[in-house]
Amino acid sequence: MLRRKPNPRTWFISEVPTPQRTPTFHEISRQLPSAKFIFMRSQKGDQGWGQITPGHEATYWDKMNLWRRLRLLATLATRTQSEIAVSFGYRGAPRIATLVGSKCFRSPVVVRSDTNQSQIAKQPRIKRALRRRLLRTLIPKSAVAWTIGTENERFWRREVGLTRTVRIPYEVPMLPGMRQPGSIEARVSNPRAMRLLAVGRLIELKRIDDTIAAFKLLSETAYKDWSLTIVGDGPERAKLGQLACGDPRICFTGATDYATLGHHFESSDALVIASSSEHWGLVVNEALGYGLYVLASDSVGAAVDLITPQSGFIFRSGDRNSLADAMKRAGKFTERQPRPAAPKTSTLMLEALNEIR
C-alpha cells in the first residue's frame, strides 16, 4: 500500500536565492501553498548580486543547528510517495538524502542542473567514467530531469541514463535594471562606433584575456571609435589591465550590483562571452533580452539554444582570430529586435509537477 499524507508537500532544494530564480519560486509558492523551499547557503557574494531575501517562507541549511539538520535529512529521505522533491543539483547532504530516499521509498524526485555535456565530454576518460558511475548509483532511474537546453539534456541522458526529461529552459523573468516587465525598443547600432561588452568575474575560465587580445587585433582605422567595456572584478584584474594597457578603447568598470547592470546592456551593442567553460550563461539571456548581438564561444551552453544567425555568432573557444572576425561581423548587424519573453518558468514547472502527480 502506498504511504500517503493529506495535502502532500512539494520540496524545492536549491543552492541560494538568485535574481532569476526568486521570482519563479515566489510564483510557485503563491500557486502551490504546500511548497517547501530549502536553500543550501544563504549567502553567495561571488556572484555579484549580494544577498537576496525571497518573498516566501524558506529554510536555510547553513543557519540550522545539528539537531534540526538531522531532522530535515530524515524528513527528506523518508518522504511519502505522494511527496515530490525537486533537487536543483545533486551535491550536499539535503540533496543526497532526497535522492537516496527516493531510491529506498520510491518517492518521486525531479533533478535539475545546468551541467553542460560538451564540457563533460572534454574530461579525462577515467574521471568521466567514475563520475558516471557515481551519478547512476545516486540518482534513481525513475527520476525526472528538468533540462535547460540541448547540452544539458544530453548530459542527463548520456551520463546519468535518465529517459524521462522535460525541457524547461532558463528564462530571466526580470531583466537587470528593470523594476517591472516592459517592452524594450529595437536596437540600431552605429557600425563605425560599436560598443562591445564583457560581463563576469575576472577569472581564468571567463577568458577575458581572449576578449581583450581579439579586440586589440581590430587595429585598422575603421575600428578606432569602437570600444570594449569590461564589467566585473576578480583575481585576474591586474593581469588583464596589463594586457589592455595602451589601448584607450578598453575600459574596466569594476564590479557592479545587479540592479545597475541594465545600464551597461542599454549602452552597449554586442556582448562577448569567451568562456572556456560555461554550463549555461544567463548573461546571454539578459543580453538578448536587451537586443544585443551576442558573440559566444562554443563552450557556452546557452549558445546552442539561444543564438541564431541574426542574433549572434558562435566562435571556437580559445581562437582569438576567430573571435576578432566575429567582432567584425557584429558591425554588420546594426538593427536587431530584443528577444521576446518566453513562457514563465514557474508555469512550466507547475505543469510538469502536475504530470508527475
C-alpha positions in Angstrom: 0.0 0.0 0.0 1.3 3.5 -0.9 2.2 5.7 2.1 0.3 8.9 1.6 -0.5 12.0 3.6 -3.2 14.6 3.1 -2.0 17.8 1.3 1.3 16.4 0.4 4.3 18.7 0.4 6.4 19.6 -2.6 10.0 20.2 -1.7 12.4 22.5 -3.6 16.0 22.3 -2.7 18.3 24.9 -4.2 21.7 26.4 -3.6 20.9 30.1 -2.9 18.3 32.7 -3.8 19.1 34.4 -7.1 17.6 37.3 -9.1 16.3 34.8 -11.7 15.0 32.0 -9.5 13.5 34.1 -6.7 10.5 35.3 -8.8 9.9 31.8 -10.1 9.9 30.4 -6.5 7.7 33.2 -5.4 5.1 32.5 -8.0 5.2 28.7 -7.3 4.7 29.4 -3.5 1.6 31.5 -4.4 0.0 28.8 -6.6 1.3 25.8 -4.6 0.8 26.5 -0.8 2.2 23.1 0.1 5.6 24.0 -1.4 8.6 24.0 0.9 11.8 25.7 0.0 15.3 24.8 1.3 18.4 26.8 0.4 21.8 25.3 0.9 23.5 28.6 1.6 22.1 31.9 2.5 25.0 34.0 1.1 27.0 33.8 -2.1 28.6 37.1 -2.7 30.9 36.0 -5.5 28.0 36.2 -8.0 27.7 40.0 -7.7 24.1 40.3 -6.8 24.6 40.2 -3.0 22.2 38.5 -0.6 18.6 38.2 -1.7 15.7 37.7 0.7 12.9 35.8 -1.1 9.3 36.9 -0.6 8.2 33.4 0.6 8.9 31.3 3.6 12.2 29.3 3.3 14.6 27.2 5.3 18.3 27.9 5.3 20.5 24.9 5.8 23.6 26.9 6.9 21.6 28.5 9.7 20.3 25.3 11.2 21.8 23.6 14.2 22.8 19.9 14.1 19.6 18.6 15.5 17.4 20.5 13.1 19.6 19.4 10.2 19.3 15.7 11.2 15.5 16.0 11.4 15.4 17.7 8.0 17.5 15.0 6.4 15.3 12.3 7.9 12.2 14.1 6.6 13.6 14.4 3.1 14.8 10.8 3.0 11.6 9.2 4.2 9.1 11.2 2.1 5.9 9.5 1.2 5.1 8.5 -2.3 2.8 11.5 -2.6 5.5 14.0 -1.8 7.6 15.3 -4.8 11.1 16.7 -4.3 12.8 18.9 -6.8 16.5 18.9 -6.3 18.5 21.7 -8.0 21.8 19.9 -8.2 23.0 16.6 -6.6 25.6 17.7 -4.1 25.3 18.4 -0.4 23.6 16.5 2.4 19.9 17.6 1.8 20.0 16.7 -1.9 21.8 13.4 -1.3 19.3 12.5 1.3 16.5 13.3 -1.1 17.9 11.2 -3.9 18.8 8.2 -1.6 15.3 8.4 -0.1 13.7 8.3 -3.5 15.6 5.1 -4.2 14.6 3.5 -1.0 11.0 4.5 -0.7 10.2 5.2 -4.4 9.1 8.7 -3.7 9.1 10.9 -6.8 12.0 13.1 -7.4 12.9 15.7 -10.1 16.5 16.7 -10.7 17.7 19.9 -12.4 21.1 21.3 -13.0 22.9 23.4 -15.7 25.6 20.8 -16.4 26.9 21.1 -20.0 27.5 17.7 -21.8 30.0 19.3 -24.2 32.2 20.2 -21.1 31.8 16.7 -19.6 33.0 15.2 -22.8 36.3 17.1 -22.5 37.1 15.5 -19.2 39.7 12.6 -18.9 38.1 9.2 -19.7 38.7 7.8 -16.2 37.3 10.8 -14.4 34.2 10.8 -16.6 33.6 7.1 -16.0 33.9 7.5 -12.3 31.5 10.4 -12.3 29.0 8.5 -14.5 29.1 5.5 -12.1 28.6 7.7 -9.0 25.7 9.6 -10.6 23.9 6.4 -11.8 24.3 4.9 -8.3 23.0 8.0 -6.5 20.2 9.1 -8.8 17.2 6.7 -9.3 16.3 5.7 -12.8 12.7 6.8 -12.1 13.8 10.4 -11.6 12.6 13.1 -14.0 15.1 15.6 -15.3 14.0 19.1 -15.9 16.5 20.2 -18.6 17.5 23.7 -19.6 18.7 23.1 -23.1 20.2 20.7 -25.6 23.6 20.1 -24.0 22.0 19.7 -20.5 19.5 17.2 -21.9 22.4 15.2 -23.4 24.1 15.1 -20.0 21.1 13.6 -18.2 20.5 11.1 -20.9 24.1 10.0 -21.7 25.8 10.4 -18.3 23.0 9.6 -15.9 20.9 7.4 -18.1 17.6 9.1 -17.4 14.9 8.8 -20.1 12.2 11.0 -18.6 13.2 14.5 -19.4 11.2 17.7 -19.6 12.6 20.8 -21.3 12.2 23.8 -19.0 14.6 26.5 -20.3 16.3 29.1 -18.2 14.5 32.4 -18.5 15.1 35.8 -16.9 11.7 37.0 -15.6 13.1 40.4 -14.9 16.0 41.9 -16.9 18.7 43.6 -14.9 17.8 47.2 -14.1 14.1 46.8 -14.8 11.7 47.2 -11.8 8.8 45.7 -13.8 8.4 43.9 -17.0 8.2 46.2 -20.0 9.0 46.4 -23.7 12.4 47.2 -25.0 12.7 49.1 -28.3 14.5 47.7 -31.3 18.2 48.4 -31.3 20.0 50.4 -34.0 23.8 50.4 -33.7 26.4 52.6 -35.3 28.8 50.3 -37.3 31.6 52.9 -37.0 31.4 53.0 -33.2 30.3 49.6 -32.0 30.3 49.3 -28.2 31.3 45.8 -27.1 30.6 44.5 -23.6 32.0 41.7 -21.4 30.4 40.8 -18.1 31.6 38.4 -15.5 34.1 37.5 -12.8 37.7 38.2 -13.9 38.8 34.6 -13.5 40.7 32.4 -16.0 37.7 30.4 -17.1 35.9 33.5 -18.4 38.8 34.1 -20.8 38.6 37.9 -20.7 42.2 37.8 -21.9 41.0 36.3 -25.2 38.4 39.0 -25.5 41.0 41.8 -24.9 43.5 40.2 -27.3 41.0 39.7 -30.0 39.7 43.3 -29.7 43.2 44.6 -29.9 43.5 42.8 -33.3 41.0 45.3 -34.6 43.7 47.9 -35.2 42.6 49.3 -38.5 41.3 52.8 -38.8 37.7 51.5 -39.3 37.7 50.4 -35.7 39.3 53.4 -34.0 36.0 54.5 -32.5 34.9 51.1 -31.3 35.0 50.4 -27.5 35.2 47.4 -25.2 33.7 47.7 -21.7 34.6 45.0 -19.1 32.2 44.8 -16.1 33.4 42.7 -13.2 36.3 42.1 -10.8 38.4 39.2 -9.7 41.9 37.8 -9.3 42.8 38.3 -13.0 42.2 42.1 -12.8 45.9 43.2 -12.7 46.9 40.8 -15.4 44.1 41.9 -17.7 44.9 45.5 -17.1 48.4 45.0 -18.3 47.1 43.2 -21.4 44.8 46.1 -22.2 47.4 48.7 -21.5 48.0 51.1 -24.3 44.5 50.7 -25.9 42.3 53.6 -24.8 39.3 51.9 -26.3 39.2 49.4 -23.5 37.6 50.3 -20.2 37.3 48.4 -16.9 34.3 49.5 -14.7 34.9 47.1 -11.8 32.1 45.1 -10.2 28.6 46.4 -10.3 25.4 45.4 -8.5 22.8 43.5 -10.4 20.3 46.4 -10.2 22.6 48.7 -12.2 23.8 46.1 -14.7 21.0 47.1 -17.0 22.7 50.4 -17.7 25.6 48.6 -19.3 23.3 46.5 -21.5 21.4 49.6 -22.6 24.6 51.4 -23.6 26.2 48.5 -25.5 25.7 46.9 -28.9 27.2 43.5 -28.5 28.1 41.1 -25.7 31.2 38.9 -25.8 31.3 35.8 -23.7 34.5 33.9 -24.4 34.4 31.4 -21.5 36.3 28.1 -21.9 33.7 26.5 -19.6 30.2 27.9 -19.1 27.4 25.4 -18.2 24.7 27.8 -19.4 25.5 31.6 -19.2 22.4 33.6 -18.1 24.1 36.8 -19.3 23.3 35.5 -22.8 19.6 35.6 -21.9 20.0 39.0 -20.5 21.9 40.5 -23.4 19.4 39.1 -26.0 16.6 40.4 -23.9 18.1 43.9 -24.4 18.6 43.3 -28.1 22.4 43.0 -28.1 24.2 40.9 -30.7 25.9 38.1 -28.8 29.3 36.6 -29.6 29.7 33.4 -27.6 32.3 30.6 -27.6 31.3 27.1 -28.4 31.9 26.2 -24.7 28.8 28.3 -23.6 25.8 26.1 -23.1 23.3 28.8 -23.9 24.8 29.4 -27.4 23.4 26.3 -28.9 19.8 27.0 -28.0 19.6 30.8 -28.0 21.9 32.2 -30.7 20.6 32.4 -34.2 22.5 33.8 -37.3 20.5 37.0 -36.8 21.1 37.4 -33.1 24.7 36.4 -32.7 27.7 34.2 -33.6 29.4 31.2 -32.1 33.2 31.1 -32.4 35.8 28.5 -31.4 36.8 28.6 -27.8 40.3 29.9 -27.4 40.7 31.0 -31.0 41.4 34.7 -30.8 41.5 35.2 -34.6 38.1 33.6 -34.8 36.8 35.9 -32.1 38.2 39.0 -33.8 36.5 38.0 -37.0 33.2 37.6 -35.0 33.6 41.1 -33.6 33.9 42.5 -37.1 30.8 40.5 -38.0 28.9 42.2 -35.2 29.3 45.5 -37.0 27.2 44.2 -39.9 24.2 43.5 -37.7 23.2 47.0 -36.7 19.4 46.5 -36.5 18.1 43.9 -34.0 15.0 43.1 -32.1 15.1 42.2 -28.4 14.4 38.6 -27.6 10.7 38.2 -26.8 9.6 36.9 -23.4 9.1 33.2 -23.3 6.5 31.2 -21.2 7.1 31.7 -17.4 9.4 29.1 -15.9 7.1 28.8 -12.9 4.2 27.9 -15.2 6.2 25.2 -17.0 7.4 23.8 -13.7 3.9 23.6 -12.2 2.6 21.9 -15.4 5.4 19.4 -15.2 4.6 18.7 -11.5 1.0 18.1 -12.4 2.2 15.5 -14.9 4.1 13.6 -12.2 1.1 13.6 -9.9 
